[in-house]
Amino acid sequence: MTSQRQNKSRRTVVAVAIASALVIGILLMLTNTSLGAYIFLDYLADDDSGLVADPRAGPLQLSEFVTAAEAVPAMPPEIDQPSGITYLEADRAFAIVTDQAELFVVSDDFTTVRSETAVLDGLLVTRQGRMEAVVGIDGQRIAVTGEIGDRIDIWRKGAEPGFSLEASIDLSSLAGGGDVEVEGIAHNPQTGELYLSSDETLAIAVIDASGRLLRELTFEDELRGRLKPGRSLSEYQLSGLDYADGLLYAVSEPYNTLFVIDPEQGLVRALGIENGGPISAIAVRDGTAYLPLDHNWVDPRPPLLAVTLD
């Protein structure tokens, strides 16, 4: 009897160990893999399947349109779900942040990944979708931000490929001590100012290198004369921002619309982007706007779009 009890006890211990290992494995799959993050954050939550990309269906009567074309069939396979993009002139390369909180530097033809840096720690499910914007500060530093609370992180290029965290810019004063959710960031190399956009307002915050709010750029008054009856400018949600050749470029994911703004004079143009999609960011280089598309992990990898700006 004693031997039978011991054998039964051993079997129980083994069964408990196997069950515990299975539970741990399932938890790790759900919290630290792309599939798990998709199940938690997309499949079981609201998604953007109702997104209307057609600029003609938006709240504004637009008179200018550009057609997006495929720049490359897809990003390199290492890069999934790009959420921010910027051109690095000194490196002749693009910097891209992803929903997985990774920072990539890729060649200007989008064929070669030069470096990959994790810019947030923790389980994937806790960092998925939190990084939304990236911009080069100078030839050595890159700023990344998004839905990460109240800061912009500055990463410095190292001797080896990749970046290391150098400093953070405190943004808590912008929201009265609360969280700040940034969808787009741009940098003015002449003034050192940073421009920040969100998906909640068409206003663009202008801050200095310490995070102090200098002013806001608003252009809603200039658009109200084009507003359709019963519609609201709040239907636009800015998903990306860039600065090039003295102008700001702000793109809206719903009703794919590109707003071109002179920081000193105000709105210059409002362009509808046809043949677009869920545009997640914008980078302007040599008169061309590059537009990555958002997608769920289980979706086919979308192309990188581009439009020519006259």
TORRO-988124 format. One record per residue (C-alpha): residue number from 1; residue in three letters; x, y, z. Coordinates in pm, whole numbers, plus 50000, padded with zeros to 5 digits. Each point is the difference from the previous one (the first is absolute). Layout:
N
k = NUM, r = ALA, X = X, Y = Y, Z = Z;
...
This chain:
310
k = 1, r = MET, X = 50000, Y = 50000, Z = 50000;
k = 2, r = THR, X = 50281, Y = 50237, Z = 50084;
k = 3, r = SER, X = 50156, Y = 49944, Z = 49655;
k = 4, r = GLN, X = 49665, Y = 50063, Z = 49827;
k = 5, r = ARG, X = 49951, Y = 50323, Z = 50193;
k = 6, r = GLN, X = 50352, Y = 50113, Z = 49907;
k = 7, r = ASN, X = 49941, Y = 49918, Z = 49633;
k = 8, r = LYS, X = 49669, Y = 50186, Z = 50008;
k = 9, r = SER, X = 50165, Y = 50296, Z = 50169;
k = 10, r = ARG, X = 50273, Y = 50005, Z = 49736;
k = 11, r = ARG, X = 49741, Y = 49990, Z = 49720;
k = 12, r = THR, X = 49813, Y = 50287, Z = 50164;
k = 13, r = VAL, X = 50318, Y = 50206, Z = 50028;
k = 14, r = VAL, X = 50085, Y = 49930, Z = 49634;
k = 15, r = ALA, X = 49646, Y = 50086, Z = 49889;
k = 16, r = VAL, X = 50007, Y = 50326, Z = 50195;
k = 17, r = ALA, X = 50341, Y = 50086, Z = 49855;
k = 18, r = ILE, X = 49879, Y = 49930, Z = 49646;
k = 19, r = ALA, X = 49683, Y = 50202, Z = 50053;
k = 20, r = SER, X = 50200, Y = 50289, Z = 50147;
k = 21, r = ALA, X = 50241, Y = 49992, Z = 49708;
k = 22, r = LEU, X = 49708, Y = 50006, Z = 49756;
k = 23, r = VAL, X = 49840, Y = 50295, Z = 50181;
k = 24, r = ILE, X = 50330, Y = 50189, Z = 50003;
k = 25, r = GLY, X = 50050, Y = 49923, Z = 49632;
k = 26, r = ILE, X = 49652, Y = 50123, Z = 49912;
k = 27, r = LEU, X = 50048, Y = 50316, Z = 50206;
k = 28, r = LEU, X = 50331, Y = 50070, Z = 49830;
k = 29, r = MET, X = 49841, Y = 49942, Z = 49660;
k = 30, r = LEU, X = 49718, Y = 50241, Z = 50082;
k = 31, r = THR, X = 50220, Y = 50269, Z = 50150;
k = 32, r = ASN, X = 50331, Y = 49984, Z = 49816;
k = 33, r = THR, X = 49933, Y = 49893, Z = 49640;
k = 34, r = SER, X = 49851, Y = 50181, Z = 49704;
k = 35, r = LEU, X = 49716, Y = 49748, Z = 49986;
k = 36, r = GLY, X = 49919, Y = 50053, Z = 50368;
k = 37, r = ALA, X = 50013, Y = 50378, Z = 49967;
k = 38, r = TYR, X = 49764, Y = 49977, Z = 49701;
k = 39, r = ILE, X = 49753, Y = 49784, Z = 50198;
k = 40, r = PHE, X = 50009, Y = 50232, Z = 50301;
k = 41, r = LEU, X = 50010, Y = 50339, Z = 49832;
k = 42, r = ASP, X = 49832, Y = 49956, Z = 49662;
k = 43, r = TYR, X = 49789, Y = 49685, Z = 49973;
k = 44, r = LEU, X = 49835, Y = 50046, Z = 50341;
k = 45, r = ALA, X = 49985, Y = 50380, Z = 49975;
k = 46, r = ASP, X = 49862, Y = 50259, Z = 49764;
k = 47, r = ASP, X = 50185, Y = 50030, Z = 49671;
k = 48, r = ASP, X = 50009, Y = 50255, Z = 49719;
k = 49, r = SER, X = 49812, Y = 49785, Z = 49748;
k = 50, r = GLY, X = 49751, Y = 50284, Z = 49963;
k = 51, r = LEU, X = 50268, Y = 50245, Z = 49887;
k = 52, r = VAL, X = 49895, Y = 50215, Z = 49704;
k = 53, r = ALA, X = 50307, Y = 50095, Z = 49798;
k = 54, r = ASP, X = 49820, Y = 50176, Z = 49713;
k = 55, r = PRO, X = 50085, Y = 50373, Z = 50030;
k = 56, r = ARG, X = 49685, Y = 50095, Z = 49806;
k = 57, r = ALA, X = 49790, Y = 49853, Z = 50281;
k = 58, r = GLY, X = 50164, Y = 50223, Z = 50261;
k = 59, r = PRO, X = 49856, Y = 50306, Z = 50170;
k = 60, r = LEU, X = 50175, Y = 50249, Z = 49768;
k = 61, r = GLN, X = 49925, Y = 50101, Z = 49645;
k = 62, r = LEU, X = 50341, Y = 49942, Z = 49845;
k = 63, r = SER, X = 50114, Y = 50141, Z = 49669;
k = 64, r = GLU, X = 50345, Y = 49836, Z = 49976;
k = 65, r = PHE, X = 50075, Y = 49629, Z = 49978;
k = 66, r = VAL, X = 50311, Y = 49787, Z = 49957;
k = 67, r = THR, X = 50013, Y = 49632, Z = 49922;
k = 68, r = ALA, X = 50211, Y = 49767, Z = 50214;
k = 69, r = ALA, X = 50215, Y = 49748, Z = 49817;
k = 70, r = GLU, X = 50197, Y = 49702, Z = 50123;
k = 71, r = ALA, X = 50354, Y = 50103, Z = 50093;
k = 72, r = VAL, X = 50104, Y = 49647, Z = 50102;
k = 73, r = PRO, X = 49784, Y = 49685, Z = 50023;
k = 74, r = ALA, X = 50067, Y = 49964, Z = 50373;
k = 75, r = MET, X = 50243, Y = 50095, Z = 50272;
k = 76, r = PRO, X = 50292, Y = 49762, Z = 50069;
k = 77, r = PRO, X = 49874, Y = 49686, Z = 50179;
k = 78, r = GLU, X = 50151, Y = 50110, Z = 50332;
k = 79, r = ILE, X = 49770, Y = 50304, Z = 50007;
k = 80, r = ASP, X = 49642, Y = 49930, Z = 50102;
k = 81, r = GLN, X = 49727, Y = 50259, Z = 50060;
k = 82, r = PRO, X = 50195, Y = 50325, Z = 49944;
k = 83, r = SER, X = 49855, Y = 50285, Z = 50206;
k = 84, r = GLY, X = 50249, Y = 50282, Z = 49938;
k = 85, r = ILE, X = 50252, Y = 50093, Z = 49732;
k = 86, r = THR, X = 50253, Y = 50275, Z = 49934;
k = 87, r = TYR, X = 50283, Y = 50061, Z = 49753;
k = 88, r = LEU, X = 50356, Y = 50029, Z = 50134;
k = 89, r = GLU, X = 50182, Y = 50226, Z = 49758;
k = 90, r = ALA, X = 50347, Y = 49939, Z = 50144;
k = 91, r = ASP, X = 49962, Y = 49622, Z = 49966;
k = 92, r = ARG, X = 49801, Y = 49995, Z = 49676;
k = 93, r = ALA, X = 49764, Y = 49766, Z = 50179;
k = 94, r = PHE, X = 49657, Y = 49984, Z = 50159;
k = 95, r = ALA, X = 49935, Y = 49944, Z = 50370;
k = 96, r = ILE, X = 49683, Y = 49805, Z = 50079;
k = 97, r = VAL, X = 49830, Y = 49914, Z = 50330;
k = 98, r = THR, X = 49753, Y = 49714, Z = 50023;
k = 99, r = ASP, X = 49705, Y = 49900, Z = 50214;
k = 100, r = GLN, X = 50237, Y = 49754, Z = 50170;
k = 101, r = ALA, X = 50208, Y = 50297, Z = 50129;
k = 102, r = GLU, X = 50295, Y = 49930, Z = 49772;
k = 103, r = LEU, X = 50214, Y = 50264, Z = 49830;
k = 104, r = PHE, X = 50136, Y = 49904, Z = 49658;
k = 105, r = VAL, X = 50235, Y = 50185, Z = 49770;
k = 106, r = VAL, X = 49949, Y = 49886, Z = 49642;
k = 107, r = SER, X = 50169, Y = 50099, Z = 49675;
k = 108, r = ASP, X = 49831, Y = 50268, Z = 49792;
k = 109, r = ASP, X = 49880, Y = 49740, Z = 49751;
k = 110, r = PHE, X = 49841, Y = 49799, Z = 50284;
k = 111, r = THR, X = 50194, Y = 49683, Z = 49918;
k = 112, r = THR, X = 50259, Y = 49978, Z = 50280;
k = 113, r = VAL, X = 49951, Y = 50024, Z = 50376;
k = 114, r = ARG, X = 50311, Y = 50168, Z = 50141;
k = 115, r = SER, X = 49911, Y = 49980, Z = 50370;
k = 116, r = GLU, X = 49725, Y = 49891, Z = 50239;
k = 117, r = THR, X = 49952, Y = 50133, Z = 50354;
k = 118, r = ALA, X = 49735, Y = 49916, Z = 50261;
k = 119, r = VAL, X = 49882, Y = 50334, Z = 50140;
k = 120, r = LEU, X = 49769, Y = 49867, Z = 50273;
k = 121, r = ASP, X = 50049, Y = 49716, Z = 50249;
k = 122, r = GLY, X = 49745, Y = 49754, Z = 50131;
k = 123, r = LEU, X = 49765, Y = 49738, Z = 49862;
k = 124, r = LEU, X = 49883, Y = 50060, Z = 49646;
k = 125, r = VAL, X = 49638, Y = 50040, Z = 50106;
k = 126, r = THR, X = 50100, Y = 50295, Z = 50223;
k = 127, r = ARG, X = 50191, Y = 50182, Z = 49723;
k = 128, r = GLN, X = 49793, Y = 49908, Z = 49695;
k = 129, r = GLY, X = 49866, Y = 50313, Z = 49831;
k = 130, r = ARG, X = 50166, Y = 50246, Z = 50237;
k = 131, r = MET, X = 50265, Y = 50145, Z = 49768;
k = 132, r = GLU, X = 49849, Y = 50223, Z = 49733;
k = 133, r = ALA, X = 50252, Y = 50259, Z = 49881;
k = 134, r = VAL, X = 50367, Y = 50048, Z = 49917;
k = 135, r = VAL, X = 50217, Y = 50288, Z = 49880;
k = 136, r = GLY, X = 50371, Y = 50064, Z = 49951;
k = 137, r = ILE, X = 50139, Y = 50278, Z = 50222;
k = 138, r = ASP, X = 50343, Y = 50014, Z = 49842;
k = 139, r = GLY, X = 50242, Y = 49759, Z = 49838;
k = 140, r = GLN, X = 50044, Y = 49807, Z = 50325;
k = 141, r = ARG, X = 49669, Y = 50012, Z = 50186;
k = 142, r = ILE, X = 49645, Y = 49880, Z = 49939;
k = 143, r = ALA, X = 49690, Y = 50087, Z = 50202;
k = 144, r = VAL, X = 49718, Y = 49749, Z = 50048;
k = 145, r = THR, X = 49668, Y = 50041, Z = 50176;
k = 146, r = GLY, X = 49637, Y = 49896, Z = 49997;
k = 147, r = GLU, X = 49762, Y = 49876, Z = 50266;
k = 148, r = ILE, X = 50276, Y = 49965, Z = 50258;
k = 149, r = GLY, X = 49871, Y = 50236, Z = 50266;
k = 150, r = ASP, X = 50166, Y = 50338, Z = 50012;
k = 151, r = ARG, X = 50333, Y = 49995, Z = 49821;
k = 152, r = ILE, X = 50203, Y = 49992, Z = 49682;
k = 153, r = ASP, X = 50298, Y = 49763, Z = 50010;
k = 154, r = ILE, X = 50325, Y = 50105, Z = 49832;
k = 155, r = TRP, X = 50216, Y = 49717, Z = 49864;
k = 156, r = ARG, X = 50362, Y = 50047, Z = 49893;
k = 157, r = LYS, X = 50179, Y = 49806, Z = 49726;
k = 158, r = GLY, X = 50275, Y = 49775, Z = 50135;
k = 159, r = ALA, X = 50329, Y = 49876, Z = 49860;
k = 160, r = GLU, X = 49824, Y = 49676, Z = 49904;
k = 161, r = PRO, X = 49672, Y = 49994, Z = 49803;
k = 162, r = GLY, X = 49713, Y = 50101, Z = 50224;
k = 163, r = PHE, X = 49921, Y = 50268, Z = 50256;
k = 164, r = SER, X = 50018, Y = 50051, Z = 50376;
k = 165, r = LEU, X = 49770, Y = 50211, Z = 50216;
k = 166, r = GLU, X = 50159, Y = 50338, Z = 50071;
k = 167, r = ALA, X = 49728, Y = 50213, Z = 50162;
k = 168, r = SER, X = 49627, Y = 50071, Z = 50021;
k = 169, r = ILE, X = 49802, Y = 50319, Z = 49947;
k = 170, r = ASP, X = 49729, Y = 50049, Z = 50262;
k = 171, r = LEU, X = 49657, Y = 50074, Z = 49848;
k = 172, r = SER, X = 49794, Y = 49990, Z = 50320;
k = 173, r = SER, X = 49935, Y = 50376, Z = 49990;
k = 174, r = LEU, X = 49817, Y = 49965, Z = 49666;
k = 175, r = ALA, X = 49712, Y = 49806, Z = 50156;
k = 176, r = GLY, X = 50001, Y = 50146, Z = 50347;
k = 177, r = GLY, X = 50198, Y = 49710, Z = 50140;
k = 178, r = GLY, X = 49802, Y = 49731, Z = 49817;
k = 179, r = ASP, X = 50095, Y = 49770, Z = 49718;
k = 180, r = VAL, X = 50078, Y = 50144, Z = 49658;
k = 181, r = GLU, X = 49917, Y = 49788, Z = 49696;
k = 182, r = VAL, X = 50207, Y = 50104, Z = 49700;
k = 183, r = GLU, X = 49926, Y = 49868, Z = 49651;
k = 184, r = GLY, X = 50247, Y = 50212, Z = 49803;
k = 185, r = ILE, X = 50325, Y = 50184, Z = 50067;
k = 186, r = ALA, X = 50209, Y = 50230, Z = 49781;
k = 187, r = HIS, X = 50315, Y = 50205, Z = 50053;
k = 188, r = ASN, X = 50095, Y = 50342, Z = 49867;
k = 189, r = PRO, X = 50382, Y = 49998, Z = 49963;
k = 190, r = GLN, X = 50013, Y = 50379, Z = 49961;
k = 191, r = THR, X = 49826, Y = 50082, Z = 50329;
k = 192, r = GLY, X = 50048, Y = 49676, Z = 50195;
k = 193, r = GLU, X = 49625, Y = 49988, Z = 50061;
k = 194, r = LEU, X = 49803, Y = 49676, Z = 50010;
k = 195, r = TYR, X = 49647, Y = 49968, Z = 49865;
k = 196, r = LEU, X = 49757, Y = 49750, Z = 50155;
k = 197, r = SER, X = 49665, Y = 49881, Z = 49868;
k = 198, r = SER, X = 49732, Y = 49772, Z = 50144;
k = 199, r = ASP, X = 49693, Y = 49824, Z = 49863;
k = 200, r = GLU, X = 49768, Y = 50209, Z = 50219;
k = 201, r = THR, X = 50047, Y = 50347, Z = 49854;
k = 202, r = LEU, X = 50124, Y = 50178, Z = 49689;
k = 203, r = ALA, X = 50212, Y = 50229, Z = 50219;
k = 204, r = ILE, X = 50375, Y = 49938, Z = 49990;
k = 205, r = ALA, X = 50203, Y = 50070, Z = 50313;
k = 206, r = VAL, X = 50336, Y = 50175, Z = 49962;
k = 207, r = ILE, X = 50250, Y = 49928, Z = 50278;
k = 208, r = ASP, X = 50364, Y = 50077, Z = 50067;
k = 209, r = ALA, X = 50273, Y = 49747, Z = 50078;
k = 210, r = SER, X = 49902, Y = 49997, Z = 50367;
k = 211, r = GLY, X = 49635, Y = 49915, Z = 49930;
k = 212, r = ARG, X = 49867, Y = 50348, Z = 50074;
k = 213, r = LEU, X = 49692, Y = 50092, Z = 49795;
k = 214, r = LEU, X = 50080, Y = 50303, Z = 49786;
k = 215, r = ARG, X = 49674, Y = 50032, Z = 49804;
k = 216, r = GLU, X = 49741, Y = 49805, Z = 49806;
k = 217, r = LEU, X = 49946, Y = 49999, Z = 49626;
k = 218, r = THR, X = 49629, Y = 49997, Z = 49920;
k = 219, r = PHE, X = 49840, Y = 50012, Z = 49659;
k = 220, r = GLU, X = 49642, Y = 49899, Z = 50071;
k = 221, r = ASP, X = 49867, Y = 50351, Z = 49937;
k = 222, r = GLU, X = 50148, Y = 49990, Z = 49650;
k = 223, r = LEU, X = 49816, Y = 49675, Z = 49925;
k = 224, r = ARG, X = 49653, Y = 50077, Z = 50133;
k = 225, r = GLY, X = 49893, Y = 50166, Z = 49676;
k = 226, r = ARG, X = 50048, Y = 49665, Z = 49825;
k = 227, r = LEU, X = 49819, Y = 49792, Z = 50264;
k = 228, r = LYS, X = 49704, Y = 49793, Z = 49879;
k = 229, r = PRO, X = 49666, Y = 50052, Z = 50181;
k = 230, r = GLY, X = 49966, Y = 49788, Z = 50311;
k = 231, r = ARG, X = 50363, Y = 49893, Z = 50000;
k = 232, r = SER, X = 50285, Y = 50071, Z = 50241;
k = 233, r = LEU, X = 50372, Y = 50056, Z = 49957;
k = 234, r = SER, X = 50050, Y = 49770, Z = 50300;
k = 235, r = GLU, X = 49929, Y = 49709, Z = 49763;
k = 236, r = TYR, X = 50355, Y = 50043, Z = 49873;
k = 237, r = GLN, X = 50260, Y = 49827, Z = 50213;
k = 238, r = LEU, X = 50361, Y = 50093, Z = 49933;
k = 239, r = SER, X = 50211, Y = 49685, Z = 49983;
k = 240, r = GLY, X = 50330, Y = 50144, Z = 49881;
k = 241, r = LEU, X = 50207, Y = 50317, Z = 49978;
k = 242, r = ASP, X = 50316, Y = 50110, Z = 49821;
k = 243, r = TYR, X = 50195, Y = 50320, Z = 49932;
k = 244, r = ALA, X = 50185, Y = 50062, Z = 49674;
k = 245, r = ASP, X = 50117, Y = 50310, Z = 49816;
k = 246, r = GLY, X = 49828, Y = 50242, Z = 50238;
k = 247, r = LEU, X = 49660, Y = 49827, Z = 49997;
k = 248, r = LEU, X = 49812, Y = 49763, Z = 50230;
k = 249, r = TYR, X = 49819, Y = 49701, Z = 49855;
k = 250, r = ALA, X = 49720, Y = 49849, Z = 50211;
k = 251, r = VAL, X = 49812, Y = 49694, Z = 49876;
k = 252, r = SER, X = 49662, Y = 49871, Z = 50113;
k = 253, r = GLU, X = 49928, Y = 49626, Z = 50007;
k = 254, r = PRO, X = 49621, Y = 50035, Z = 49971;
k = 255, r = TYR, X = 49907, Y = 50163, Z = 49668;
k = 256, r = ASN, X = 50364, Y = 49994, Z = 49887;
k = 257, r = THR, X = 50071, Y = 50372, Z = 49992;
k = 258, r = LEU, X = 50336, Y = 50177, Z = 49998;
k = 259, r = PHE, X = 50022, Y = 50344, Z = 50159;
k = 260, r = VAL, X = 50298, Y = 50214, Z = 49895;
k = 261, r = ILE, X = 50075, Y = 50274, Z = 50254;
k = 262, r = ASP, X = 50239, Y = 50293, Z = 50009;
k = 263, r = PRO, X = 50094, Y = 50030, Z = 50371;
k = 264, r = GLU, X = 50005, Y = 50379, Z = 49968;
k = 265, r = GLN, X = 49716, Y = 50066, Z = 49754;
k = 266, r = GLY, X = 49751, Y = 49718, Z = 50059;
k = 267, r = LEU, X = 49831, Y = 49750, Z = 49770;
k = 268, r = VAL, X = 50138, Y = 49980, Z = 49648;
k = 269, r = ARG, X = 49814, Y = 49706, Z = 49846;
k = 270, r = ALA, X = 49757, Y = 49719, Z = 50084;
k = 271, r = LEU, X = 50039, Y = 49704, Z = 49767;
k = 272, r = GLY, X = 49791, Y = 49686, Z = 49976;
k = 273, r = ILE, X = 50208, Y = 49683, Z = 49959;
k = 274, r = GLU, X = 49829, Y = 49755, Z = 49767;
k = 275, r = ASN, X = 50084, Y = 49629, Z = 49982;
k = 276, r = GLY, X = 50125, Y = 50016, Z = 50360;
k = 277, r = GLY, X = 49903, Y = 49801, Z = 50309;
k = 278, r = PRO, X = 50069, Y = 49996, Z = 50376;
k = 279, r = ILE, X = 50291, Y = 50248, Z = 49977;
k = 280, r = SER, X = 50202, Y = 49982, Z = 50321;
k = 281, r = ALA, X = 50274, Y = 50260, Z = 49938;
k = 282, r = ILE, X = 50169, Y = 50226, Z = 49746;
k = 283, r = ALA, X = 50356, Y = 50080, Z = 49895;
k = 284, r = VAL, X = 50073, Y = 50262, Z = 49735;
k = 285, r = ARG, X = 50316, Y = 49980, Z = 49791;
k = 286, r = ASP, X = 50082, Y = 50188, Z = 49677;
k = 287, r = GLY, X = 49639, Y = 50091, Z = 49929;
k = 288, r = THR, X = 49863, Y = 49650, Z = 50067;
k = 289, r = ALA, X = 49791, Y = 49901, Z = 50300;
k = 290, r = TYR, X = 50050, Y = 49641, Z = 50114;
k = 291, r = LEU, X = 49697, Y = 49849, Z = 50173;
k = 292, r = PRO, X = 50020, Y = 49670, Z = 50191;
k = 293, r = LEU, X = 49673, Y = 49815, Z = 50060;
k = 294, r = ASP, X = 49886, Y = 49853, Z = 50328;
k = 295, r = HIS, X = 49884, Y = 49639, Z = 50009;
k = 296, r = ASN, X = 49916, Y = 49721, Z = 50243;
k = 297, r = TRP, X = 50255, Y = 49728, Z = 50059;
k = 298, r = VAL, X = 49785, Y = 49743, Z = 49814;
k = 299, r = ASP, X = 49944, Y = 50226, Z = 49698;
k = 300, r = PRO, X = 50207, Y = 49983, Z = 49680;
k = 301, r = ARG, X = 50296, Y = 50235, Z = 50014;
k = 302, r = PRO, X = 49897, Y = 50322, Z = 49821;
k = 303, r = PRO, X = 50214, Y = 50201, Z = 49759;
k = 304, r = LEU, X = 50170, Y = 50325, Z = 50087;
k = 305, r = LEU, X = 49814, Y = 50275, Z = 49817;
k = 306, r = ALA, X = 50136, Y = 50328, Z = 49865;
k = 307, r = VAL, X = 49851, Y = 50318, Z = 49853;
k = 308, r = THR, X = 50175, Y = 50268, Z = 49800;
k = 309, r = LEU, X = 49958, Y = 50351, Z = 50139;
k = 310, r = ASP, X = 50003, Y = 50274, Z = 49734;
